[in-house]
């Protein structure tokens, strides 16, 4: 049987999950909220630099933006876990915005 195709959201989350695993194997856990903030800010600034550098090949520009956003998402996920902000006793994450 054919596997159902992944949605674009599933593909994005898989890319973030893969980057999270890669980053964790390279650098281990974040030691503090200050470190998490610094790493997240660095990734956000790298994305912003890419947004402002919208010159040249549009395909390459999108690839670089995607790379930075995947890294940003991975670092946000890493911070959630490393700072103990996810409830491990529940399979459901807490609702956001309530």
Buried (B, 14 or more C-beta within 10 A) or exposed (E): EEEEEEEEEEEBBEBBBEBBEEBBEEEEEBEEEEBBEEBBEEBBEBBEEBEEEEEEEEEEBEEBBBBBBBBBBBBBBBBEBBBEEEEEEEEEEEEEEE
